[in-house]
Amino acid sequence: MADLKEQFQKAAQDVMNLAERPDNDTMLRLYGLYKQGSEGDVSGPKPGFFDFVGTAKYEAWEKLAGTKPEDAMKKYVDLVKKLRG
């Protein structure tokens, strides 16, 4: 598990240094996987109707409810590896 956490943290750093910014859908997928991997199921109130970005992020995380944090970490690491080429 410690190794997975290290890979997860490294992937989180790597995402900041990608050659080009991924499309919005991929960014939301990364966000949801990161939050699920680091905090578990979504918590807190959903952002207001006019907070489009906040709502999109919340919904991306909410879609992953029930996913084990370890599985989310693995998927996050794999996605970042794929984006890095």
Secondary structure, 3 states (H helix, E strand, C coil): CHHHHHHHHHHHHHHCCCCCCCCHHHHHHHHHHHHHHHHCCCCCCCCCCCCHHHHHHHHHHHCCCCCCHHHHHHHHHHHHHHHHC
